[in-house]
């Protein structure tokens, strides 16, 4: 069924070192055929981190951008559970997939577990959960005791809307920032970096972001400069502008290529949130620029400064140990979440949570 979506790699190819378990992941990294959207490799980072933290690859991947048809629901019901893999999905009309409602949920017989889900980042659509969204989220917690959210604002939004669930909503931070790629650069600052990567959000408001390329070259020195595109919209003018400033343009077809790029990098600067989190996981010097509310919320929950004209001094003297100390505070919540989820995905006897009264 995964072949119905735009993904060139099977779970076996994506995670060759992990055994398979009978669970399903729903992820925005998969795109329905014919969509105008472009693959977002940041969503791939989230998917990858969720799977690696669970420790078993899923039997099936489904797209959160396509309705769950009868075949998808039948496949889900043959599994032990469904993991909803992160991204900015918490908003007033929350639903795991388009057209998903209480009748869809009634046809699904297994737990559905939010893992690293996050605030949508737009104030106008995050005021109050609709009754339908509140009903769906309440039922998810009846089937499995916990949900995992990625920042303090995500927790406040969900717990504020569903106060009876407050102790079941675990602030674990984003899965991406917990999973390193076999490197730890110890946040080493250098006079001259070997490889610097800059990111921008090329799908919208590009003109206001172009200054980031020149600003990075003013603030830092590096032997190699790369502009990494998490979503490639084929913008020839952007390519030309970056090339004139001395940047190589990096585009890829798999999040794994982008992961390898960051693993070989010693400086990141830009506004792609999951580039920043991936670099923090690898102990790589990384500075995040504002773009929408999501950057602000992560700066709050992980205790790092955003790059603004008034914060440059704080940025260049920032102690990255603060991030690691903050992550250590969230580790107990992550362990609690995973200790409940891992037996469920394996189908361990008694691992499915019984229905409980809420509210």
ZADO-1210 file (C-alpha; in nm, 4 decimals, padded with zeros to 6 digits):
<atoms>
<atom x="00.0000" y="00.0000" z="00.0000" code="UNK" pos="1"/>
<atom x="00.2888" y="00.2359" z="00.0629" code="UNK" pos="2"/>
<atom x="00.3610" y="00.2272" z="-00.3107" code="UNK" pos="3"/>
<atom x="00.0429" y="00.4294" z="-00.3654" code="UNK" pos="4"/>
<atom x="00.2324" y="00.7303" z="-00.2339" code="UNK" pos="5"/>
<atom x="00.5411" y="00.9149" z="-00.3460" code="UNK" pos="6"/>
<atom x="00.8080" y="00.7324" z="-00.1508" code="UNK" pos="7"/>
<atom x="01.0902" y="00.5557" z="-00.3291" code="UNK" pos="8"/>
<atom x="01.2118" y="00.3570" z="-00.0292" code="UNK" pos="9"/>
<atom x="01.0439" y="00.0777" z="00.1632" code="UNK" pos="10"/>
<atom x="01.0645" y="00.0498" z="00.5436" code="UNK" pos="11"/>
<atom x="01.3209" y="-00.2277" z="00.4913" code="UNK" pos="12"/>
<atom x="01.5401" y="00.0101" z="00.2885" code="UNK" pos="13"/>
<atom x="01.4942" y="00.3033" z="00.5248" code="UNK" pos="14"/>
<atom x="01.5797" y="00.1086" z="00.8415" code="UNK" pos="15"/>
<atom x="01.7797" y="-00.1984" z="00.7358" code="UNK" pos="16"/>
<atom x="01.9240" y="-00.2515" z="01.0820" code="UNK" pos="17"/>
<atom x="01.5894" y="-00.2689" z="01.2639" code="UNK" pos="18"/>
<atom x="01.3503" y="-00.5626" z="01.2948" code="UNK" pos="19"/>
<atom x="00.9931" y="-00.5175" z="01.1740" code="UNK" pos="20"/>
<atom x="00.7032" y="-00.4896" z="01.4179" code="UNK" pos="21"/>
<atom x="00.3318" y="-00.5045" z="01.3351" code="UNK" pos="22"/>
<atom x="00.2491" y="-00.1375" z="01.3624" code="UNK" pos="23"/>
<atom x="00.1615" y="00.1408" z="01.1164" code="UNK" pos="24"/>
<atom x="00.2996" y="00.4939" z="01.0940" code="UNK" pos="25"/>
<atom x="00.0958" y="00.7801" z="00.9505" code="UNK" pos="26"/>
<atom x="00.3302" y="01.0557" z="00.8325" code="UNK" pos="27"/>
<atom x="00.3133" y="01.3757" z="00.6250" code="UNK" pos="28"/>
<atom x="00.6429" y="01.2718" z="00.4640" code="UNK" pos="29"/>
<atom x="00.4451" y="01.0626" z="00.2155" code="UNK" pos="30"/>
<atom x="00.2580" y="01.2593" z="-00.0493" code="UNK" pos="31"/>
<atom x="-00.0477" y="01.1381" z="-00.2406" code="UNK" pos="32"/>
<atom x="00.0121" y="01.1134" z="-00.6167" code="UNK" pos="33"/>
<atom x="-00.0657" y="01.4303" z="-00.8101" code="UNK" pos="34"/>
<atom x="-00.0385" y="01.6641" z="-00.5138" code="UNK" pos="35"/>
<atom x="00.1042" y="02.0118" z="-00.5676" code="UNK" pos="36"/>
<atom x="00.2986" y="01.9848" z="-00.2440" code="UNK" pos="37"/>
<atom x="00.6672" y="01.9038" z="-00.2388" code="UNK" pos="38"/>
<atom x="00.8236" y="01.6466" z="-00.0097" code="UNK" pos="39"/>
<atom x="00.9419" y="01.8066" z="00.3134" code="UNK" pos="40"/>
<atom x="01.2525" y="01.6264" z="00.4334" code="UNK" pos="41"/>
<atom x="01.2019" y="01.7700" z="00.7810" code="UNK" pos="42"/>
<atom x="00.8980" y="01.5416" z="00.8015" code="UNK" pos="43"/>
<atom x="01.1337" y="01.2605" z="00.7049" code="UNK" pos="44"/>
<atom x="01.3575" y="01.3499" z="00.9996" code="UNK" pos="45"/>
<atom x="01.0548" y="01.3182" z="01.2314" code="UNK" pos="46"/>
<atom x="00.9486" y="00.9848" z="01.0821" code="UNK" pos="47"/>
<atom x="01.3014" y="00.8489" z="01.1097" code="UNK" pos="48"/>
<atom x="01.3454" y="00.9623" z="01.4691" code="UNK" pos="49"/>
<atom x="01.0119" y="00.8131" z="01.5799" code="UNK" pos="50"/>
<atom x="01.1004" y="00.4757" z="01.4293" code="UNK" pos="51"/>
<atom x="01.4533" y="00.4733" z="01.5688" code="UNK" pos="52"/>
<atom x="01.3325" y="00.5640" z="01.9172" code="UNK" pos="53"/>
<atom x="01.0737" y="00.2859" z="01.9050" code="UNK" pos="54"/>
<atom x="01.3485" y="00.0484" z="01.7903" code="UNK" pos="55"/>
<atom x="01.1437" y="-00.1424" z="01.5320" code="UNK" pos="56"/>
<atom x="01.0504" y="-00.0408" z="01.1804" code="UNK" pos="57"/>
<atom x="00.6793" y="-00.0346" z="01.0948" code="UNK" pos="58"/>
<atom x="00.5093" y="-00.2875" z="00.8733" code="UNK" pos="59"/>
<atom x="00.3381" y="-00.0091" z="00.6794" code="UNK" pos="60"/>
<atom x="00.3645" y="00.3650" z="00.6129" code="UNK" pos="61"/>
<atom x="00.0593" y="00.5741" z="00.5271" code="UNK" pos="62"/>
<atom x="00.0243" y="00.9401" z="00.4344" code="UNK" pos="63"/>
<atom x="-00.1449" y="01.1880" z="00.6658" code="UNK" pos="64"/>
<atom x="-00.2208" y="01.3921" z="00.3539" code="UNK" pos="65"/>
<atom x="-00.4625" y="01.1363" z="00.2049" code="UNK" pos="66"/>
<atom x="-00.7947" y="01.0034" z="00.3392" code="UNK" pos="67"/>
<atom x="-00.7855" y="00.6602" z="00.4979" code="UNK" pos="68"/>
<atom x="-00.9789" y="00.4396" z="00.2565" code="UNK" pos="69"/>
<atom x="-01.1213" y="00.0954" z="00.3283" code="UNK" pos="70"/>
<atom x="-00.7961" y="-00.0764" z="00.2341" code="UNK" pos="71"/>
<atom x="-00.5913" y="00.1437" z="00.4641" code="UNK" pos="72"/>
<atom x="-00.8292" y="00.0874" z="00.7539" code="UNK" pos="73"/>
<atom x="-00.8245" y="-00.2888" z="00.6975" code="UNK" pos="74"/>
<atom x="-00.4436" y="-00.2834" z="00.7042" code="UNK" pos="75"/>
<atom x="-00.4447" y="-00.0733" z="01.0206" code="UNK" pos="76"/>
<atom x="-00.6782" y="-00.3209" z="01.1918" code="UNK" pos="77"/>
<atom x="-00.4345" y="-00.6031" z="01.1175" code="UNK" pos="78"/>
<atom x="-00.1662" y="-00.4113" z="01.3078" code="UNK" pos="79"/>
<atom x="-00.1139" y="-00.3580" z="01.6793" code="UNK" pos="80"/>
<atom x="-00.1391" y="00.0202" z="01.6691" code="UNK" pos="81"/>
<atom x="-00.0884" y="00.3353" z="01.4647" code="UNK" pos="82"/>
<atom x="00.1796" y="00.5935" z="01.5419" code="UNK" pos="83"/>
<atom x="00.1042" y="00.9513" z="01.4311" code="UNK" pos="84"/>
<atom x="00.4526" y="01.0758" z="01.3516" code="UNK" pos="85"/>
<atom x="00.4863" y="01.4318" z="01.4666" code="UNK" pos="86"/>
<atom x="00.4839" y="01.7486" z="01.2567" code="UNK" pos="87"/>
<atom x="00.2766" y="02.0616" z="01.3153" code="UNK" pos="88"/>
<atom x="-00.0610" y="01.8896" z="01.3344" code="UNK" pos="89"/>
<atom x="-00.2123" y="02.0404" z="01.6509" code="UNK" pos="90"/>
<atom x="-00.4745" y="02.2903" z="01.5452" code="UNK" pos="91"/>
<atom x="-00.8417" y="02.3570" z="01.6045" code="UNK" pos="92"/>
<atom x="-00.9636" y="02.1063" z="01.3438" code="UNK" pos="93"/>
<atom x="-00.7064" y="01.8391" z="01.4325" code="UNK" pos="94"/>
<atom x="-00.7482" y="01.5107" z="01.2470" code="UNK" pos="95"/>
<atom x="-00.4968" y="01.2329" z="01.1712" code="UNK" pos="96"/>
<atom x="-00.5890" y="01.2435" z="00.7975" code="UNK" pos="97"/>
<atom x="-00.8212" y="01.4394" z="00.5670" code="UNK" pos="98"/>
<atom x="-01.1866" y="01.3556" z="00.6222" code="UNK" pos="99"/>
<atom x="-01.1064" y="01.1734" z="00.9448" code="UNK" pos="100"/>
<atom x="-01.3997" y="01.1917" z="01.1866" code="UNK" pos="101"/>
<atom x="-01.5483" y="00.9951" z="01.4743" code="UNK" pos="102"/>
<atom x="-01.6987" y="00.7447" z="01.2303" code="UNK" pos="103"/>
<atom x="-01.3534" y="00.6824" z="01.0817" code="UNK" pos="104"/>
<atom x="-01.2143" y="00.6348" z="01.4289" code="UNK" pos="105"/>
<atom x="-01.4965" y="00.3938" z="01.5149" code="UNK" pos="106"/>
<atom x="-01.3913" y="00.1748" z="01.2190" code="UNK" pos="107"/>
<atom x="-01.0334" y="00.1617" z="01.3510" code="UNK" pos="108"/>
<atom x="-01.0023" y="-00.1017" z="01.6208" code="UNK" pos="109"/>
<atom x="-00.6487" y="-00.0349" z="01.7460" code="UNK" pos="110"/>
<atom x="-00.4832" y="00.2469" z="01.9429" code="UNK" pos="111"/>
<atom x="-00.3633" y="00.5561" z="01.7586" code="UNK" pos="112"/>
<atom x="-00.0689" y="00.7208" z="01.9344" code="UNK" pos="113"/>
<atom x="00.0465" y="01.0826" z="01.8743" code="UNK" pos="114"/>
<atom x="00.4279" y="01.0945" z="01.8895" code="UNK" pos="115"/>
<atom x="00.5992" y="01.4344" z="01.8901" code="UNK" pos="116"/>
<atom x="00.2985" y="01.6230" z="01.7571" code="UNK" pos="117"/>
<atom x="00.3280" y="01.9986" z="01.7566" code="UNK" pos="118"/>
<atom x="00.1489" y="02.3309" z="01.7597" code="UNK" pos="119"/>
<atom x="00.0561" y="02.4419" z="01.4070" code="UNK" pos="120"/>
<atom x="00.2346" y="02.7731" z="01.4563" code="UNK" pos="121"/>
<atom x="-00.0443" y="02.9998" z="01.3295" code="UNK" pos="122"/>
<atom x="-00.2515" y="03.1869" z="01.5883" code="UNK" pos="123"/>
<atom x="-00.5689" y="03.2103" z="01.3795" code="UNK" pos="124"/>
<atom x="-00.6187" y="02.8322" z="01.3658" code="UNK" pos="125"/>
<atom x="-00.5104" y="02.7477" z="01.7197" code="UNK" pos="126"/>
<atom x="-00.7715" y="02.9192" z="01.9355" code="UNK" pos="127"/>
<atom x="-00.9940" y="02.6320" z="02.0534" code="UNK" pos="128"/>
<atom x="-01.0357" y="02.2719" z="01.9446" code="UNK" pos="129"/>
<atom x="-01.3568" y="02.2011" z="01.7586" code="UNK" pos="130"/>
<atom x="-01.5904" y="01.9577" z="01.9348" code="UNK" pos="131"/>
<atom x="-01.5050" y="01.6950" z="01.6731" code="UNK" pos="132"/>
<atom x="-01.1287" y="01.7364" z="01.7220" code="UNK" pos="133"/>
<atom x="-01.1678" y="01.7266" z="02.1002" code="UNK" pos="134"/>
<atom x="-01.3697" y="01.4062" z="02.0704" code="UNK" pos="135"/>
<atom x="-01.1048" y="01.2426" z="01.8514" code="UNK" pos="136"/>
<atom x="-00.8193" y="01.3349" z="02.0859" code="UNK" pos="137"/>
<atom x="-01.0135" y="01.2193" z="02.3902" code="UNK" pos="138"/>
<atom x="-01.0811" y="00.8832" z="02.2276" code="UNK" pos="139"/>
<atom x="-00.7136" y="00.8450" z="02.1339" code="UNK" pos="140"/>
<atom x="-00.6296" y="00.8804" z="02.5027" code="UNK" pos="141"/>
<atom x="-00.8948" y="00.6245" z="02.5972" code="UNK" pos="142"/>
<atom x="-00.7164" y="00.3686" z="02.3807" code="UNK" pos="143"/>
<atom x="-00.3613" y="00.4553" z="02.4834" code="UNK" pos="144"/>
<atom x="-00.2737" y="00.6432" z="02.8005" code="UNK" pos="145"/>
<atom x="-00.0347" y="00.9036" z="02.6590" code="UNK" pos="146"/>
<atom x="00.0371" y="01.1437" z="02.3802" code="UNK" pos="147"/>
<atom x="00.3768" y="01.3011" z="02.3147" code="UNK" pos="148"/>
<atom x="00.4051" y="01.6704" z="02.2275" code="UNK" pos="149"/>
<atom x="00.7120" y="01.8565" z="02.1072" code="UNK" pos="150"/>
<atom x="00.7164" y="02.1939" z="02.2858" code="UNK" pos="151"/>
<atom x="00.5680" y="02.3766" z="02.5828" code="UNK" pos="152"/>
<atom x="00.3233" y="02.5676" z="02.3618" code="UNK" pos="153"/>
<atom x="00.1950" y="02.2377" z="02.2211" code="UNK" pos="154"/>
<atom x="00.1368" y="02.1152" z="02.5747" code="UNK" pos="155"/>
<atom x="-00.0383" y="02.4374" z="02.6777" code="UNK" pos="156"/>
<atom x="-00.2653" y="02.4270" z="02.3728" code="UNK" pos="157"/>
<atom x="-00.3648" y="02.0628" z="02.4151" code="UNK" pos="158"/>
<atom x="-00.3917" y="02.0611" z="02.7946" code="UNK" pos="159"/>
<atom x="-00.5752" y="02.3932" z="02.7927" code="UNK" pos="160"/>
<atom x="-00.8349" y="02.2531" z="02.5562" code="UNK" pos="161"/>
<atom x="-00.8550" y="01.9133" z="02.7269" code="UNK" pos="162"/>
<atom x="-00.7714" y="01.9733" z="03.0938" code="UNK" pos="163"/>
<atom x="-00.8871" y="01.6246" z="03.1954" code="UNK" pos="164"/>
<atom x="-00.5979" y="01.4862" z="02.9887" code="UNK" pos="165"/>
<atom x="-00.3283" y="01.7169" z="03.1262" code="UNK" pos="166"/>
<atom x="-00.1389" y="01.4427" z="03.3098" code="UNK" pos="167"/>
<atom x="-00.1524" y="01.2143" z="03.0041" code="UNK" pos="168"/>
<atom x="00.0030" y="01.4689" z="02.7669" code="UNK" pos="169"/>
<atom x="00.3800" y="01.4266" z="02.7912" code="UNK" pos="170"/>
<atom x="00.6165" y="01.7039" z="02.6862" code="UNK" pos="171"/>
<atom x="00.8982" y="01.4958" z="02.5378" code="UNK" pos="172"/>
<atom x="01.0305" y="01.7555" z="02.2914" code="UNK" pos="173"/>
<atom x="01.0615" y="01.6657" z="01.9236" code="UNK" pos="174"/>
<atom x="01.1862" y="01.3128" z="01.8470" code="UNK" pos="175"/>
<atom x="01.4423" y="01.4609" z="01.6051" code="UNK" pos="176"/>
<atom x="01.6424" y="01.6347" z="01.8765" code="UNK" pos="177"/>
<atom x="01.6772" y="01.3070" z="02.0686" code="UNK" pos="178"/>
<atom x="01.8324" y="01.1007" z="01.7850" code="UNK" pos="179"/>
<atom x="02.1917" y="01.1533" z="01.6758" code="UNK" pos="180"/>
<atom x="02.3421" y="01.0172" z="01.3547" code="UNK" pos="181"/>
<atom x="02.6546" y="00.8615" z="01.5003" code="UNK" pos="182"/>
<atom x="02.8357" y="01.1922" z="01.5516" code="UNK" pos="183"/>
<atom x="02.8740" y="01.4298" z="01.8436" code="UNK" pos="184"/>
<atom x="03.0749" y="01.7388" z="01.7567" code="UNK" pos="185"/>
<atom x="03.0467" y="01.8719" z="02.1104" code="UNK" pos="186"/>
<atom x="02.9227" y="02.2106" z="01.9847" code="UNK" pos="187"/>
<atom x="03.2785" y="02.3055" z="01.8940" code="UNK" pos="188"/>
<atom x="03.3139" y="02.6650" z="01.7818" code="UNK" pos="189"/>
<atom x="03.5804" y="02.7345" z="01.5217" code="UNK" pos="190"/>
<atom x="03.7445" y="03.0368" z="01.3681" code="UNK" pos="191"/>
<atom x="03.6981" y="02.8713" z="01.0291" code="UNK" pos="192"/>
<atom x="03.4320" y="02.6024" z="00.9840" code="UNK" pos="193"/>
<atom x="03.4848" y="02.3213" z="00.7369" code="UNK" pos="194"/>
<atom x="03.1284" y="02.3099" z="00.6050" code="UNK" pos="195"/>
<atom x="02.8526" y="02.5615" z="00.6736" code="UNK" pos="196"/>
<atom x="02.4915" y="02.4937" z="00.5736" code="UNK" pos="197"/>
<atom x="02.2280" y="02.7650" z="00.5445" code="UNK" pos="198"/>
<atom x="01.8554" y="02.6928" z="00.5215" code="UNK" pos="199"/>
<atom x="01.5592" y="02.9008" z="00.4105" code="UNK" pos="200"/>
<atom x="01.1902" y="02.8217" z="00.3716" code="UNK" pos="201"/>
<atom x="01.1759" y="02.8429" z="-00.0042" code="UNK" pos="202"/>
<atom x="00.8039" y="02.7712" z="-00.0488" code="UNK" pos="203"/>
<atom x="00.6858" y="03.1164" z="00.0724" code="UNK" pos="204"/>
<atom x="00.8109" y="03.4685" z="00.1574" code="UNK" pos="205"/>
<atom x="01.1470" y="03.3985" z="-00.0008" code="UNK" pos="206"/>
<atom x="01.2443" y="03.7604" z="-00.0695" code="UNK" pos="207"/>
<atom x="01.2526" y="03.8456" z="00.3008" code="UNK" pos="208"/>
<atom x="01.4804" y="03.5478" z="00.3715" code="UNK" pos="209"/>
<atom x="01.7537" y="03.6008" z="00.1129" code="UNK" pos="210"/>
<atom x="01.9462" y="03.8244" z="00.3490" code="UNK" pos="211"/>
<atom x="02.0185" y="03.5170" z="00.5641" code="UNK" pos="212"/>
<atom x="02.2741" y="03.3974" z="00.3096" code="UNK" pos="213"/>
<atom x="02.4745" y="03.7178" z="00.3199" code="UNK" pos="214"/>
<atom x="02.4358" y="03.7546" z="00.6970" code="UNK" pos="215"/>
<atom x="02.5823" y="03.4093" z="00.7571" code="UNK" pos="216"/>
<atom x="02.8844" y="03.4869" z="00.5444" code="UNK" pos="217"/>
<atom x="02.9329" y="03.8098" z="00.7389" code="UNK" pos="218"/>
<atom x="02.9138" y="03.6405" z="01.0798" code="UNK" pos="219"/>
<atom x="03.1186" y="03.3269" z="01.0082" code="UNK" pos="220"/>
<atom x="03.4036" y="03.1948" z="00.7983" code="UNK" pos="221"/>
<atom x="03.3906" y="02.8542" z="00.6325" code="UNK" pos="222"/>
<atom x="03.5780" y="02.6621" z="00.3655" code="UNK" pos="223"/>
<atom x="03.2574" y="02.5348" z="00.2030" code="UNK" pos="224"/>
<atom x="02.9139" y="02.6971" z="00.1892" code="UNK" pos="225"/>
<atom x="02.5937" y="02.5049" z="00.1101" code="UNK" pos="226"/>
<atom x="02.2317" y="02.6125" z="00.0727" code="UNK" pos="227"/>
<atom x="02.0193" y="02.3091" z="00.1690" code="UNK" pos="228"/>
<atom x="01.6626" y="02.2839" z="00.0394" code="UNK" pos="229"/>
<atom x="01.4263" y="02.0845" z="00.2590" code="UNK" pos="230"/>
<atom x="01.1560" y="02.1331" z="-00.0035" code="UNK" pos="231"/>
<atom x="01.2731" y="02.1855" z="-00.3580" code="UNK" pos="232"/>
<atom x="01.0493" y="02.4199" z="-00.5538" code="UNK" pos="233"/>
<atom x="01.2935" y="02.4463" z="-00.8451" code="UNK" pos="234"/>
<atom x="01.3526" y="02.8169" z="-00.7963" code="UNK" pos="235"/>
<atom x="01.6153" y="02.9075" z="-01.0573" code="UNK" pos="236"/>
<atom x="01.6449" y="03.2640" z="-00.9279" code="UNK" pos="237"/>
<atom x="01.7275" y="03.1347" z="-00.5792" code="UNK" pos="238"/>
<atom x="01.9914" y="02.9026" z="-00.7246" code="UNK" pos="239"/>
<atom x="02.1479" y="03.1868" z="-00.9181" code="UNK" pos="240"/>
<atom x="02.1481" y="03.4235" z="-00.6194" code="UNK" pos="241"/>
<atom x="02.3027" y="03.1624" z="-00.3882" code="UNK" pos="242"/>
<atom x="02.5655" y="03.0654" z="-00.6439" code="UNK" pos="243"/>
<atom x="02.6731" y="03.4288" z="-00.6854" code="UNK" pos="244"/>
<atom x="02.7322" y="03.4422" z="-00.3092" code="UNK" pos="245"/>
<atom x="02.9514" y="03.1335" z="-00.3225" code="UNK" pos="246"/>
<atom x="02.7000" y="02.8694" z="-00.2151" code="UNK" pos="247"/>
<atom x="02.6514" y="02.5221" z="-00.3546" code="UNK" pos="248"/>
<atom x="02.2821" y="02.4290" z="-00.3733" code="UNK" pos="249"/>
<atom x="02.1969" y="02.0925" z="-00.2189" code="UNK" pos="250"/>
<atom x="01.8770" y="01.9160" z="-00.3195" code="UNK" pos="251"/>
<atom x="01.7922" y="01.5518" z="-00.2650" code="UNK" pos="252"/>
<atom x="01.5203" y="01.2889" z="-00.3006" code="UNK" pos="253"/>
<atom x="01.5484" y="01.1321" z="00.0466" code="UNK" pos="254"/>
<atom x="01.5757" y="01.2706" z="00.3975" code="UNK" pos="255"/>
<atom x="01.8643" y="01.0279" z="00.4451" code="UNK" pos="256"/>
<atom x="02.0798" y="01.2319" z="00.2062" code="UNK" pos="257"/>
<atom x="02.0027" y="01.5449" z="00.4045" code="UNK" pos="258"/>
<atom x="02.0837" y="01.3648" z="00.7309" code="UNK" pos="259"/>
<atom x="02.4223" y="01.2699" z="00.5870" code="UNK" pos="260"/>
<atom x="02.4836" y="01.6316" z="00.4859" code="UNK" pos="261"/>
<atom x="02.4198" y="01.7587" z="00.8391" code="UNK" pos="262"/>
<atom x="02.6287" y="01.4807" z="00.9932" code="UNK" pos="263"/>
<atom x="02.9234" y="01.6082" z="00.7863" code="UNK" pos="264"/>
<atom x="02.8575" y="01.9749" z="00.8768" code="UNK" pos="265"/>
<atom x="03.0002" y="02.1803" z="01.1614" code="UNK" pos="266"/>
<atom x="02.7816" y="02.4935" z="01.1307" code="UNK" pos="267"/>
<atom x="02.4142" y="02.5477" z="01.0480" code="UNK" pos="268"/>
<atom x="02.2334" y="02.8811" z="01.0218" code="UNK" pos="269"/>
<atom x="01.8792" y="02.9438" z="00.8993" code="UNK" pos="270"/>
<atom x="01.5091" y="02.9018" z="00.9691" code="UNK" pos="271"/>
<atom x="01.4369" y="02.5365" z="00.8901" code="UNK" pos="272"/>
<atom x="01.3376" y="02.4090" z="01.2314" code="UNK" pos="273"/>
<atom x="01.4258" y="02.0430" z="01.1819" code="UNK" pos="274"/>
<atom x="01.7661" y="02.1282" z="01.0367" code="UNK" pos="275"/>
<atom x="01.8332" y="02.3064" z="01.3640" code="UNK" pos="276"/>
<atom x="01.7040" y="02.0170" z="01.5757" code="UNK" pos="277"/>
<atom x="01.9002" y="01.7625" z="01.3738" code="UNK" pos="278"/>
<atom x="02.2190" y="01.9624" z="01.4253" code="UNK" pos="279"/>
<atom x="02.1527" y="02.0027" z="01.7972" code="UNK" pos="280"/>
<atom x="02.1145" y="01.6245" z="01.8237" code="UNK" pos="281"/>
<atom x="02.4549" y="01.5857" z="01.6584" code="UNK" pos="282"/>
<atom x="02.6253" y="01.8451" z="01.8786" code="UNK" pos="283"/>
<atom x="02.6695" y="02.0791" z="01.5818" code="UNK" pos="284"/>
<atom x="02.6769" y="02.4568" z="01.6192" code="UNK" pos="285"/>
<atom x="02.3403" y="02.5774" z="01.4895" code="UNK" pos="286"/>
<atom x="02.1531" y="02.9061" z="01.5027" code="UNK" pos="287"/>
<atom x="01.7812" y="02.9347" z="01.4298" code="UNK" pos="288"/>
<atom x="01.6201" y="03.2408" z="01.2725" code="UNK" pos="289"/>
<atom x="01.2542" y="03.3399" z="01.3231" code="UNK" pos="290"/>
<atom x="00.9954" y="03.2473" z="01.0634" code="UNK" pos="291"/>
<atom x="00.6660" y="03.1648" z="01.2363" code="UNK" pos="292"/>
<atom x="00.5532" y="03.0780" z="01.5873" code="UNK" pos="293"/>
<atom x="00.7133" y="02.7332" z="01.5783" code="UNK" pos="294"/>
<atom x="01.0664" y="02.8724" z="01.6009" code="UNK" pos="295"/>
<atom x="00.9609" y="03.0914" z="01.8914" code="UNK" pos="296"/>
<atom x="00.8024" y="02.7996" z="02.0742" code="UNK" pos="297"/>
<atom x="01.1107" y="02.5799" z="02.0379" code="UNK" pos="298"/>
<atom x="01.3391" y="02.8594" z="02.1520" code="UNK" pos="299"/>
<atom x="01.1241" y="02.8799" z="02.4650" code="UNK" pos="300"/>
<atom x="01.1115" y="02.5077" z="02.5385" code="UNK" pos="301"/>
<atom x="01.4750" y="02.4256" z="02.4510" code="UNK" pos="302"/>
<atom x="01.6252" y="02.7448" z="02.5953" code="UNK" pos="303"/>
<atom x="01.8129" y="02.8885" z="02.2981" code="UNK" pos="304"/>
<atom x="01.8044" y="03.2386" z="02.1451" code="UNK" pos="305"/>
<atom x="01.6579" y="03.3143" z="01.8037" code="UNK" pos="306"/>
<atom x="01.8731" y="03.5197" z="01.5689" code="UNK" pos="307"/>
<atom x="01.7531" y="03.8788" z="01.5476" code="UNK" pos="308"/>
<atom x="01.9324" y="04.2080" z="01.5016" code="UNK" pos="309"/>
<atom x="01.9088" y="04.2644" z="01.8755" code="UNK" pos="310"/>
<atom x="02.0231" y="03.9175" z="01.9786" code="UNK" pos="311"/>
<atom x="02.3474" y="03.8728" z="01.7851" code="UNK" pos="312"/>
<atom x="02.5677" y="03.9161" z="02.0927" code="UNK" pos="313"/>
<atom x="02.3660" y="03.6572" z="02.2858" code="UNK" pos="314"/>
<atom x="02.3795" y="03.4211" z="01.9900" code="UNK" pos="315"/>
<atom x="02.7541" y="03.4276" z="01.9379" code="UNK" pos="316"/>
<atom x="02.8187" y="03.3717" z="02.3106" code="UNK" pos="317"/>
<atom x="02.5415" y="03.1149" z="02.3640" code="UNK" pos="318"/>
<atom x="02.6235" y="02.8133" z="02.5829" code="UNK" pos="319"/>
<atom x="02.4870" y="02.5071" z="02.4007" code="UNK" pos="320"/>
<atom x="02.5014" y="02.3159" z="02.7265" code="UNK" pos="321"/>
<atom x="02.1714" y="02.4867" z="02.8038" code="UNK" pos="322"/>
<atom x="01.9994" y="02.2832" z="02.5312" code="UNK" pos="323"/>
<atom x="02.1366" y="01.9574" z="02.6654" code="UNK" pos="324"/>
<atom x="02.0351" y="02.0450" z="03.0198" code="UNK" pos="325"/>
<atom x="01.6830" y="02.1231" z="02.9031" code="UNK" pos="326"/>
<atom x="01.6631" y="01.7965" z="02.7067" code="UNK" pos="327"/>
<atom x="01.7719" y="01.6065" z="03.0154" code="UNK" pos="328"/>
<atom x="01.4644" y="01.7466" z="03.1905" code="UNK" pos="329"/>
<atom x="01.2405" y="01.5955" z="02.9230" code="UNK" pos="330"/>
<atom x="01.4068" y="01.2541" z="02.9176" code="UNK" pos="331"/>
<atom x="01.1879" y="01.1070" z="03.1921" code="UNK" pos="332"/>
<atom x="00.8720" y="01.1962" z="02.9976" code="UNK" pos="333"/>
<atom x="01.0159" y="01.0418" z="02.6801" code="UNK" pos="334"/>
<atom x="01.1127" y="00.7255" z="02.8687" code="UNK" pos="335"/>
<atom x="00.7646" y="00.7024" z="03.0185" code="UNK" pos="336"/>
<atom x="00.6058" y="00.7384" z="02.6763" code="UNK" pos="337"/>
<atom x="00.8324" y="00.4841" z="02.5064" code="UNK" pos="338"/>
<atom x="00.8025" y="00.2313" z="02.7878" code="UNK" pos="339"/>
<atom x="00.4285" y="00.2214" z="02.7205" code="UNK" pos="340"/>
<atom x="00.4537" y="00.2343" z="02.3404" code="UNK" pos="341"/>
<atom x="00.7252" y="-00.0251" z="02.2726" code="UNK" pos="342"/>
<atom x="00.5351" y="-00.3247" z="02.4168" code="UNK" pos="343"/>
<atom x="00.2250" y="-00.2137" z="02.2277" code="UNK" pos="344"/>
<atom x="00.3924" y="-00.2106" z="01.8851" code="UNK" pos="345"/>
<atom x="00.5237" y="-00.5622" z="01.9527" code="UNK" pos="346"/>
<atom x="00.1853" y="-00.6904" z="02.0613" code="UNK" pos="347"/>
<atom x="00.3007" y="-00.7866" z="02.4094" code="UNK" pos="348"/>
<atom x="00.0238" y="-00.9493" z="02.6162" code="UNK" pos="349"/>
<atom x="-00.1664" y="-00.6905" z="02.8148" code="UNK" pos="350"/>
<atom x="00.0067" y="-00.3974" z="02.6468" code="UNK" pos="351"/>
<atom x="-00.3080" y="-00.2432" z="02.5005" code="UNK" pos="352"/>
<atom x="-00.4408" y="00.0147" z="02.7410" code="UNK" pos="353"/>
<atom x="-00.7909" y="-00.0518" z="02.8747" code="UNK" pos="354"/>
<atom x="-01.0589" y="00.2078" z="02.8232" code="UNK" pos="355"/>
<atom x="-01.0647" y="00.4628" z="03.1047" code="UNK" pos="356"/>
<atom x="-01.3130" y="00.7270" z="03.2038" code="UNK" pos="357"/>
<atom x="-01.1975" y="01.0789" z="03.1188" code="UNK" pos="358"/>
<atom x="-01.3741" y="01.3932" z="03.2234" code="UNK" pos="359"/>
</atoms>
